[in-house]
Amino acid sequence: MRDTSPDPALSATLLEWYDRHARDLPWRVAPAARRAGVMPDPYRVWLSEVMLQQTTVAAVRDYFHRFTRRWPRVEALAAAEDADVMGEWAGLGYYARARNLLKCARAVTADHGGVFPDDHDRLLALPGIGPYTAAAISAIAFDRPEVVMDGNVERVMARLFDIHTPLPDAKPALKARAAQLTPRTRPGDYAQAVMDLGATICSPKSPACGICPWRDPCQARSAGTAPELPKKQPKKTKPTRRGIAYIAERADGALLLERRPDSGLLGGMLGWPGTPWAETPTEDAPPFAADWQELEAEVRHTFTHFHLILRVRAARLPDGPVPPRLHLIERTAFRPSDLPTVMRKAYDLWRGGAA
């Protein structure tokens, strides 16, 4: 890596590129509109940034449209029922984000009169907002010269300056380089420009160096090392856990579900009663005595830190009181889309076997 200081013209070059090639995103104010004085809605910026954590733009679009149609302002989201928000979030993953989304909306409404703070430190004090999200909101919504570092920006910086230190150890050096390039003029557009560059041109595999606005100054392109950057530490092998899900249907079609505890994996989400998920063999523990029949196929799902193999057992739910801590949901009120992905996989497997 050559020890050279960034050329201030780099930021201007990237902004010129962004003015022509900015992605059309539902939460974004286009460069032309921004120059005309249209400012982004901090609520929409915050909502999009929370949704985009560990998730792709393609996966988020429909969720963002549904949320903003149903809850167009932060006050409306703050007043929403927890179960409704968790249901709309189902399938997007990382469900702690949805719980923090509600906490943050309620804090902004109760403590800030429904107005998001306009600086990094006060944003950082809100529930569920970490350093990256605070920087992104500060820059994009309020045009503050904050350094916004996501995976796209890390990749661009690693290649632009040919930094070979593996992630996560390289993060301080990459952020320092990004800080040197962050302009005081149009910092919000610049933050989005770097992310767009990483998402559309400086992609993880086969970067399109020939059409990159930073092609000439890119040190990794000159050295022929761009495709191998950024370097990462070897991934640890994920363990495999196993469990059993129990699906019970009453004669009239009502289904027996549980609301998972607020803390922990899939916290606050609807799901099927089941055993703990463990690496050791799981003992059968149905929610009530019945003639439980096991489906031939299994559910396989991968979480961030482990793989899951879930056996599915089904039974007829008799009339009478519902077992403690469980909920009977009438078929007309049941929406499979309210289930997290792994629970919906179990439902689909059961429905396929029952068809």
C-alpha positions in Angstrom: 0.0 0.0 0.0 1.5 3.3 -1.0 1.5 5.9 1.8 -0.2 8.7 -0.1 -2.7 11.3 1.1 -6.1 11.3 -0.7 -6.6 13.8 -3.4 -9.5 16.2 -2.4 -10.7 15.9 -6.0 -11.6 12.3 -5.4 -14.8 13.2 -3.5 -15.8 15.7 -6.2 -15.3 13.1 -8.9 -17.4 10.6 -7.1 -20.2 13.2 -6.5 -20.2 13.9 -10.2 -20.6 10.2 -10.9 -23.4 10.0 -8.3 -25.3 12.9 -9.9 -25.6 10.8 -13.0 -25.9 7.2 -11.7 -27.5 7.4 -8.2 -29.8 4.4 -7.5 -33.5 5.1 -7.4 -34.4 4.0 -3.9 -37.8 4.6 -2.2 -36.2 6.1 0.9 -33.8 8.3 -1.0 -34.0 11.9 -2.2 -32.4 12.1 -5.6 -29.4 14.4 -6.1 -31.3 16.8 -8.3 -34.1 17.1 -5.7 -31.6 17.5 -3.0 -29.9 20.4 -4.8 -33.4 22.0 -5.2 -33.7 22.0 -1.4 -35.7 18.8 -0.8 -34.4 17.3 2.5 -34.8 13.6 3.3 -37.3 12.5 5.9 -35.3 11.3 8.9 -38.0 8.8 9.8 -37.6 7.1 6.4 -33.8 7.3 6.5 -33.8 5.7 10.0 -36.3 3.0 9.0 -34.4 2.1 5.8 -31.1 1.9 7.6 -32.4 -0.4 10.3 -34.0 -2.6 7.7 -30.9 -2.7 5.6 -28.7 -4.0 8.4 -27.5 -7.5 7.4 -30.0 -7.4 4.5 -30.0 -6.5 0.8 -31.8 -3.6 -0.9 -33.9 -6.1 -2.9 -35.1 -7.8 0.2 -36.0 -4.5 2.0 -38.0 -2.7 -0.7 -41.3 -4.4 -0.2 -41.0 -4.3 3.6 -40.2 -0.6 3.5 -43.3 0.1 1.3 -45.6 -1.9 3.6 -44.2 -0.2 6.8 -44.5 3.3 5.4 -48.0 2.8 4.0 -49.2 1.4 7.3 -47.2 3.7 9.6 -46.2 6.8 7.6 -44.8 8.7 10.5 -42.8 7.8 13.6 -45.7 8.7 15.9 -47.9 6.1 14.1 -45.2 3.4 14.4 -44.8 4.3 18.1 -48.5 3.7 18.7 -48.6 0.4 16.8 -49.2 -2.9 18.6 -46.0 -4.9 19.1 -47.6 -8.0 17.5 -48.6 -6.0 14.3 -45.0 -4.7 13.9 -43.5 -8.1 14.5 -45.9 -9.6 12.0 -45.0 -7.1 9.3 -41.3 -7.7 10.0 -41.6 -11.5 9.7 -39.2 -12.9 7.1 -36.8 -10.0 7.3 -34.7 -11.7 9.9 -32.6 -10.4 12.9 -35.8 -9.8 14.9 -34.1 -7.8 17.6 -34.1 -5.0 15.1 -37.9 -5.0 15.1 -38.1 -4.8 18.8 -35.6 -2.0 18.9 -37.5 -0.3 16.1 -40.5 0.0 18.4 -38.4 1.2 21.3 -36.7 3.8 19.3 -40.0 5.1 17.7 -41.5 5.4 21.2 -38.5 7.2 22.5 -38.4 9.7 19.6 -42.2 10.3 20.1 -42.1 10.5 23.9 -38.8 12.3 24.5 -38.3 14.3 21.3 -41.8 15.3 20.2 -41.7 13.0 17.2 -38.6 14.7 15.8 -35.4 12.8 15.3 -32.3 14.5 16.9 -30.0 16.0 14.2 -26.6 15.1 15.5 -24.6 11.9 15.9 -24.3 11.8 19.8 -28.0 12.3 20.5 -29.0 9.8 17.8 -26.6 7.3 19.4 -28.4 7.6 22.7 -31.7 6.2 21.2 -32.5 2.5 21.5 -31.2 0.3 18.8 -29.1 3.0 17.1 -25.4 2.1 17.0 -22.4 4.0 15.6 -23.1 3.1 11.9 -26.8 4.0 12.0 -26.2 7.2 13.9 -23.6 8.2 11.3 -25.8 7.3 8.4 -28.8 9.3 9.7 -26.6 12.2 10.6 -25.1 12.3 7.1 -28.0 11.4 4.9 -30.9 13.1 6.7 -29.1 16.1 8.1 -26.1 16.5 5.8 -23.5 16.2 8.7 -20.0 15.2 7.6 -20.0 11.9 9.4 -18.0 8.9 8.3 -20.5 6.2 7.2 -18.9 2.7 7.1 -20.8 -0.3 5.8 -19.5 -3.3 4.0 -19.6 -1.5 0.6 -17.5 1.4 1.9 -15.0 -1.0 3.6 -14.6 -2.8 0.3 -14.1 0.4 -1.7 -11.6 1.8 0.8 -9.6 -1.4 0.9 -9.3 -1.4 -2.9 -8.8 2.3 -3.4 -5.8 2.2 -1.0 -4.8 -1.4 -1.5 -5.1 -2.3 2.2 -4.4 -6.0 2.8 -4.9 -6.2 6.6 -7.8 -8.7 7.0 -11.1 -7.6 8.4 -12.1 -6.9 11.2 -8.5 -5.8 12.1 -8.5 -3.4 9.1 -11.6 -1.4 10.2 -9.7 1.4 11.9 -7.4 2.0 8.9 -10.3 1.8 6.5 -12.3 4.3 8.6 -9.4 6.7 8.8 -9.1 6.6 5.0 -12.9 7.1 4.6 -12.7 10.1 7.0 -10.0 11.8 4.9 -12.3 11.6 1.9 -15.6 12.7 3.5 -16.3 16.2 2.3 -17.9 19.0 4.2 -20.0 19.9 1.1 -22.8 17.4 0.3 -21.6 14.8 2.8 -25.0 13.1 2.7 -24.9 12.6 -1.0 -21.2 11.6 -0.8 -22.0 8.9 1.8 -24.7 7.4 -0.5 -22.4 7.7 -3.4 -19.7 5.5 -1.9 -22.3 2.9 -0.9 -23.7 3.0 -4.4 -20.2 2.6 -5.9 -19.6 -0.5 -3.8 -23.0 -2.0 -4.5 -23.0 -1.4 -8.3 -19.4 -1.2 -9.6 -16.9 -2.1 -6.9 -18.8 -5.4 -6.2 -17.4 -8.3 -4.1 -16.7 -10.4 -7.2 -15.7 -9.2 -10.6 -15.6 -5.5 -10.0 -16.3 -3.4 -13.0 -13.1 -1.4 -12.8 -13.4 -0.2 -16.4 -16.3 2.1 -15.7 -15.4 3.1 -12.1 -15.0 6.8 -11.5 -12.1 6.0 -9.2 -10.4 3.7 -11.7 -7.2 5.7 -12.2 -6.4 6.5 -8.6 -7.3 3.0 -7.4 -4.2 1.4 -6.0 -5.5 -2.2 -6.0 -6.5 -1.9 -9.6 -3.0 -0.8 -10.5 -1.5 -3.6 -8.4 -4.0 -6.2 -9.8 -5.2 -7.1 -6.3 -8.7 -5.6 -6.4 -10.6 -9.0 -6.7 -9.0 -10.3 -3.5 -9.8 -7.3 -1.3 -10.9 -6.8 1.3 -9.2 -9.8 3.0 -11.1 -11.5 5.8 -10.3 -13.8 8.6 -11.2 -17.5 7.9 -14.8 -18.2 8.9 -15.5 -20.5 11.8 -17.4 -23.6 11.2 -21.0 -23.2 12.2 -22.4 -25.9 14.6 -25.6 -27.7 13.8 -28.5 -27.7 16.4 -31.6 -29.8 16.4 -35.1 -29.5 17.7 -38.8 -30.4 17.3 -41.7 -28.2 16.3 -45.2 -29.3 17.2 -48.1 -28.2 15.0 -51.6 -28.8 16.4 -54.8 -28.1 14.5 -58.3 -28.2 16.0 -61.2 -29.7 14.0 -62.4 -26.2 13.0 -58.9 -25.3 11.6 -57.7 -23.2 14.6 -54.0 -23.5 15.2 -52.0 -23.7 18.4 -49.0 -21.2 18.6 -46.8 -19.6 21.1 -45.4 -16.0 21.4 -41.7 -16.4 21.9 -40.1 -14.5 24.8 -39.0 -10.9 24.0 -35.3 -11.7 24.6 -33.4 -14.3 22.6 -33.6 -15.6 19.1 -36.8 -14.8 17.3 -37.8 -12.8 20.3 -41.5 -11.6 20.4 -42.4 -13.6 17.2 -45.2 -16.1 16.8 -44.0 -19.7 16.4 -44.9 -23.3 16.9 -44.4 -24.8 20.4 -41.2 -26.8 20.4 -38.2 -28.2 22.2 -35.0 -26.2 22.8 -32.5 -26.1 19.9 -29.4 -28.0 21.0 -26.4 -29.7 19.5 -27.2 -32.8 21.6 -30.1 -35.1 20.7 -33.5 -33.5 21.6 -36.0 -35.4 23.8 -39.6 -35.4 22.7 -41.6 -32.8 24.8 -45.0 -32.2 23.2 -47.3 -29.4 24.6 -50.0 -31.9 25.4 -50.6 -35.7 25.2 -51.9 -36.8 21.8 -51.2 -39.1 18.9 -48.3 -37.0 17.4 -47.3 -38.0 13.9 -43.8 -37.1 12.7 -43.5 -35.8 9.1 -41.0 -37.6 6.9 -39.1 -34.5 5.8 -37.2 -32.0 8.1 -36.9 -28.3 8.1 -33.4 -27.0 7.5 -32.5 -23.4 8.2 -29.3 -21.4 8.8 -29.0 -18.6 11.3 -26.0 -16.3 11.7 -24.2 -18.6 14.2 -25.6 -22.1 13.6 -27.5 -24.4 11.3 -30.8 -25.8 12.5 -32.5 -29.1 11.6 -36.0 -29.1 12.9 -38.3 -32.2 13.0 -42.0 -31.5 12.7 -44.7 -33.4 14.5 -48.4 -32.9 14.1 -51.5 -33.8 16.0 -55.2 -33.0 16.3 -55.9 -30.5 19.1 -58.9 -31.6 21.2 -61.6 -29.2 22.3 -61.1 -27.7 25.7 -58.7 -25.4 27.5 -55.5 -24.4 25.7 -52.2 -25.4 27.4 -50.6 -22.7 29.5 -48.6 -20.0 27.7 -50.0 -21.0 24.3 -52.5 -19.2 22.0 -55.2 -20.6 19.9 -55.5 -18.6 16.6 -58.6 -19.1 14.5 -57.8 -20.0 10.9 -59.4 -16.9 9.5 -57.1 -14.8 11.7 -53.9 -16.8 11.0 -51.4 -15.3 8.5 -48.4 -17.5 7.6 -46.6 -14.3 6.7 -46.6 -13.4 10.4 -44.3 -16.3 11.1 -40.5 -16.0 11.0 -39.0 -17.9 8.1 -38.0 -21.0 9.9 -41.5 -21.4 11.4 -43.1 -20.7 8.0 -40.9 -23.5 6.6 -42.4 -25.9 9.2 -45.9 -24.7 8.3 -45.4 -25.2 4.6 -44.0 -28.6 5.2 -47.0 -29.6 7.3 -49.5 -28.1 4.8 -47.8 -30.0 2.0 -48.1 -33.2 3.9 -51.7 -32.5 4.9 -52.8 -31.5 1.4 
